[in-house]
Each structure stands twice: as C-alpha cells, then as structure tokens.
Amino acid sequence: MNYRHGFHAGNFADVVKHAILARALVALTRKDAPFRYIDTHAGAGRYDLSGERAQRSPEWRDGVARLLGAPPPPSDIAQLLKPYLDAIGPDVADHRPAAYPGSPAIAQRLARAQDVIALNEKHPDERRALEQALGKDRRLRIGALDGYVALGAQTPPKERRGLALIDPPFEKPGEHGRVDAALRIALGKWPQGTYIVWRPIKDREEDAAFLSGLKELGRPNVANFEHDVGRAPPPAPALRRAGIVIVNPPHRVFEEIEALLMYLTPLLARGDGAGFKSGWLTQPT
C-alpha cells in the first residue's frame, strides 16, 4: 500500500465528506435504538497536521483551515456544522487542529454508549495508529480484513440499524468495480442500511459509468452529490472534484447536505469552475 491519508488529511474533500458523515450519524441518534457504524477503510483515525506528511502536502490549508478561519456562518449552517466542528475540537492554533479527526474519530465522538463502531484497516501501520488514536473504548471493534470482505462479513449487523462508510484510497485500477461489487453484496443482505460511498472524480467517463452501474442496482433512495473546487494554477493538488453517493440517506439529510454544499462550495473554491451538484440517481420513496 502506497497511499497514506496523512498527506491529504483535512483537505477540501475531507471537509465535505466529514461534515456529511457527521450529519448522517446525528440523524441516526434521533432514535433510541442502537446502531452500528461500519468503516471499510478506516485509516489512522487522527492526523497530525504539523507532521512531516501534512507539511509536505499541506492540502489542509485550502480545506479545514479555510473553514476554521472563516467568519461565523449563518445560524442554520452553524448548527449543521457543529457536530463536525465539535469532533475537530477546541485545540486549534492558526486554523490548524492539533489532530485532524478521520471518520473513525468522528464516529467515536458522535456515537452513543449503546452503539457499535466497527472499523477495518488492513495496513498494519495504519491500524496500529488507529488503535492508539482511539484508545480503549468498549464500543470499538477494529479488524484487519480487506475492506470489501469486511463489509460483506459485517452485514447485516445485529442492531439492524446503521451506516457503512466505503472510502477506499482509489490508488489501484478497478477500484470502482470493487466498490460496486461489494455494495451489491451488502445491499442484498442489508437493504435498509445507509451506505455512504466517497470517490474522487478524475475521469468523467469513468465516473459516469460508475454511477450508471449504481442505477442498475435497481434500488430506490440513491442520492449523488458532487463538488468541484475549481481550476487553480500549479502547484495546486491534482484533485479538484469529488463525489459522495448515499444509499438510503436518513430523514432530512439530503436537504442538510444541499445547505452545507451551498455554504462550503464558495468557501473552499480555488479557481474558475467551482460548483456543486446534487440529485437522486434513483427515486426516493
């Protein structure tokens, strides 16, 4: 494995992805019944933005630093962002968190005592960092399987309610196909679960084919969100577009995401062409 998220932690894609994840987790807490959070590619849990990796590729400066350095947003947006910002924590200097929270740390912050956090990280170094970052927590289950195998093995959860985040590094060819195959298996076993799939958008034709495949699943309630920070002069990072598909978004989350994207898109814009889109791949029920 060559990919290390520490080089990209806190970038524009993380800000959007993690703000959305936080809203979905908050929605699940509105019912008393326990839920399970499944993370197929958990990573290191927290990331030191003052460390060597983040300094070599300081993408966080155009991501979380912009958010933390912005004037206070309107009250409705502030309320939507609060769970994500609470997970970042108050220990911030020069708009840089002491340790940027990955998705496992956000889930740990927002899950309740009765919920289960099932994390999977195949790479041993990242897994050790994950265990150290999250500490002892009886809600945690940390495994070492291939992320796609783990998703199939962990569905359906005994809680019957929950959310699975599928957030692979997309460093190898064929990753879109692996996501599609794993999602098909999981949906066959746990059709009522919420699934959040993040992907970079580097090739429009490849992305369109991926979305077409998701439509062919024949499942209702599949939403798609895309955001583009625009064209920036070198040495800007190569990635400018990313997308999130949500199968079975919890109640009100679609509208919350649209509101967040309306606020975050101009805040995170790097140049011409910045924008976002939202819509349903298949009809909601």
C-alpha atoms as one frame of an Amber mdcrd trajectory, in Angstrom:
protein
   0.000   0.000   0.000   1.476   3.334  -1.073  -1.418   5.569  -0.069  -1.208
   7.478   3.210  -4.103   9.761   4.004  -1.830  11.887   6.183  -0.727  13.684
   3.022  -4.327  14.733   2.302  -5.955  14.954   5.740  -8.172  17.964   6.236
  -8.313  18.859   2.537 -11.453  20.126   0.784 -12.738  16.596   0.168 -12.332
  15.678   3.842 -14.212  18.775   4.965 -17.219  17.991   2.777 -17.137  14.242
   3.408 -16.808  14.542   7.171 -19.422  17.269   7.521 -21.833  14.995   5.629
 -20.871  11.931   7.669 -21.492  13.849  10.877 -24.993  14.818   9.731 -25.836
  11.202   8.876 -24.607   9.983  12.261 -26.567  12.677  14.076 -29.688  11.567
  12.204 -29.202   8.003  13.423 -29.048   9.182  17.041 -32.570  10.617  16.820
 -33.941   7.171  17.629 -33.101   5.443  20.904 -32.393   2.056  19.304 -28.664
   1.274  18.889 -26.953   1.425  15.521 -23.710   0.134  14.070 -21.186   2.258
  12.203 -19.058   0.301   9.722 -15.922   1.839   8.210 -14.347  -0.294   5.465
 -11.103   1.685   5.069 -10.660   3.359   8.429  -7.136   4.751   8.134  -5.158
   6.084  11.087  -8.058   7.706  12.932  -6.406  11.054  13.595  -3.779  13.005
  11.667  -1.087  15.375  12.870  -1.277  18.416  10.591   2.042  19.660  11.924
   3.716  16.380  10.981   6.025  15.617   8.078   3.346  14.209   5.759   0.948
  17.098   6.194   3.756  19.624   5.808   4.979  18.024   2.590   1.483  18.273
   1.145  -0.381  20.922   3.170  -3.731  20.445   1.492  -5.426  21.210   4.813
  -4.664  24.905   4.269  -7.268  25.004   1.467  -9.613  22.770   3.430 -10.194
  22.752   7.162  -8.085  25.888   7.701 -10.432  27.870   5.464 -13.430  26.612
   7.399 -11.911  27.372  10.788 -10.694  30.794   9.654 -13.969  31.895   8.072
 -16.313  34.423   9.668 -19.146  32.846  11.665 -21.676  31.302   9.270 -25.431
  31.877   9.427 -27.017  30.245  12.451 -28.642  27.413  10.494 -25.329  26.473
   8.858 -23.516  26.781  12.187 -25.954  24.266  13.653 -25.374  21.848  10.772
 -21.584  22.133  11.109 -21.479  21.898  14.901 -21.144  18.077  15.211 -18.223
  18.065  12.759 -16.540  21.054  14.409 -17.044  19.506  17.836 -15.193  16.418
  16.594 -12.307  18.637  15.477 -12.204  20.037  18.985 -11.242  23.360  20.532
  -7.468  22.846  20.420  -6.775  24.843  17.265  -3.804  27.122  16.542  -3.501
  29.229  13.376  -6.612  27.478  11.999  -4.840  24.123  12.334  -6.315  21.447
  14.617  -3.889  19.715  16.924  -5.050  16.437  15.367  -7.473  16.299  12.475
 -10.163  13.622  13.034 -10.686  10.984  10.396 -14.036   9.267  10.029 -13.414
   6.813  12.924 -12.762   9.663  15.357 -15.888  11.484  14.176 -17.941   8.328
  14.723 -16.380   7.860  18.152 -17.380  11.399  19.072 -20.984  11.121  17.882
 -21.931   7.515  18.682 -23.701   6.834  21.950 -22.979   4.276  24.664 -25.355
   1.718  23.107 -23.905   1.986  19.578 -21.138  -0.096  17.966 -18.219   1.253
  15.913 -16.839  -1.437  13.581 -13.611  -0.277  11.932 -11.466  -2.079   9.423
  -7.920  -1.230   8.404  -5.817  -3.775   6.545  -2.475  -1.968   6.658  -0.700
  -2.834   9.958   0.984   0.553  10.475  -2.248   2.450   9.896  -4.136   0.001
  12.117  -1.691   0.475  14.997  -2.022   4.241  14.630  -5.821   3.839  14.616
  -5.781   1.800  17.824  -3.532   4.346  19.512  -5.579   7.325  18.322  -8.917
   5.997  19.566  -7.718   4.354  22.762  -9.753   1.913  24.805 -13.449   2.101
  24.058 -15.826  -0.803  24.570 -17.852   0.324  21.558 -14.915  -0.273  19.200
 -14.350  -3.321  17.008 -11.148  -2.974  14.956 -10.414  -5.586  12.285  -7.704
  -6.237   9.722  -9.657  -7.705   6.787  -9.747  -6.375   3.257 -12.311  -3.589
   3.467 -14.677  -5.107   0.936 -14.556  -8.521   2.593 -15.232  -6.833   5.932
 -18.338  -5.103   4.574 -19.804  -8.421   3.475 -18.855 -10.096   6.741 -20.355
  -7.357   8.919 -23.716  -7.070   7.193 -26.391  -7.295   8.292 -25.430  -6.048
  11.763 -27.353  -7.471  14.669 -28.556  -3.950  15.512 -30.309  -3.851  12.096
 -29.830  -0.053  12.027 -26.685   1.682  10.928 -24.367   3.227   8.401 -21.472
   1.898   6.341 -18.808   4.268   5.026 -16.986   2.978   1.938 -13.998   5.260
   1.486 -11.161   3.435  -0.304  -7.956   5.162  -1.446  -8.636   4.622  -5.171
  -4.930   4.049  -5.753  -5.361   0.948  -7.911  -7.173   0.404 -11.227 -10.548
  -1.256 -10.916 -11.463   0.298  -7.553 -14.847   1.487  -8.826 -15.697  -2.066
  -9.802 -14.742  -3.379  -6.377 -16.951  -0.777  -4.718 -19.862  -1.721  -6.973
 -19.461  -5.450  -6.301 -19.161  -5.006  -2.531 -22.169  -2.715  -2.421 -24.274
  -5.206  -4.358 -23.456  -7.959  -1.875 -24.075  -5.774   1.166 -27.382  -4.428
  -0.148 -28.551  -7.950  -0.818 -28.013  -8.765   2.850 -28.884  -5.414   4.422
 -31.127  -3.425   2.063 -32.321  -0.981   4.726 -28.828   0.148   5.761 -27.395
   3.553   4.948 -24.287   3.438   2.737 -22.025   6.419   2.095 -19.571   5.979
  -0.794 -16.864   8.577  -1.373 -14.912   8.740  -4.633 -12.532  11.121  -6.399
 -13.744  12.342  -9.787 -10.735  12.338 -12.099 -12.237  10.909 -15.286 -15.775
  11.981 -16.159 -16.476   8.958 -18.352 -15.273   6.534 -15.683 -17.385   8.288
 -13.073 -20.464   8.266 -15.302 -20.046   4.526 -15.827 -19.781   4.017 -12.069
 -22.978   5.973 -11.430 -24.740   4.096 -14.223 -23.833   0.843 -12.507 -25.311
   2.075  -9.245 -28.542   2.954 -11.020 -28.670  -0.600 -12.349 -28.732  -1.942
  -8.808 -32.461  -1.345  -9.005 -32.616   0.138  -5.512 -34.574   3.279  -4.642
 -33.220   6.094  -2.466 -29.786   6.550  -4.061 -28.564  10.159  -3.887 -25.493
  11.673  -5.527 -23.552  14.789  -4.536 -20.518  16.232  -6.314 -18.319  19.206
  -5.503 -15.644  20.954  -7.531 -13.205  23.486  -6.069 -12.313  24.815  -9.497
  -9.170  25.181 -11.555  -6.150  26.568  -9.762  -2.637  27.272 -11.069   0.227
  24.907 -10.200   1.326  23.669  -7.766  -2.273  23.065  -6.671  -3.148  19.434
  -5.844  -4.319  17.418  -8.818  -7.694  16.545  -7.315 -10.361  19.203  -7.759
 -13.571  17.142  -7.883 -15.013  14.531  -5.533 -18.370  12.911  -5.065 -20.462
  11.127  -2.487 -23.218   8.626  -3.132 -25.617   7.867  -0.296 -27.920   4.889
  -0.403 -30.886   5.354   1.949 -29.933   8.772   3.361 -31.582   9.319   6.747
 -34.550  11.663   7.027 -33.704  15.329   6.279 -30.048  14.580   5.471 -30.433
  15.234   1.714 -31.648  18.767   2.389 -28.963  19.310   5.036 -26.236  18.309
   2.580 -27.543  20.732  -0.036 -27.431  23.539   2.520 -23.874  22.611   3.522
 -22.707  22.483  -0.087 -24.187  25.906  -0.801 -22.085  27.294   2.056 -18.895
  25.239   1.629 -18.515  25.463  -2.150 -17.580  29.169  -2.347 -15.608  28.907
   0.885 -13.388  26.118  -0.476 -13.199  27.339  -4.105  -9.681  27.508  -5.598
 -10.470  28.941  -9.023 -12.769  29.027 -12.031 -15.299  26.243 -12.368 -16.081
  25.755  -8.682 -19.561  24.437  -8.025 -21.642  21.528  -6.797 -24.486  19.328
  -7.926 -26.995  17.221  -6.061 -29.735  14.873  -7.116 -31.228  11.411  -6.991
 -29.792   8.586  -9.070 -32.910   6.583  -8.251 -36.174   7.883  -6.934 -36.685
   8.348  -3.186 -39.560   6.537  -1.541
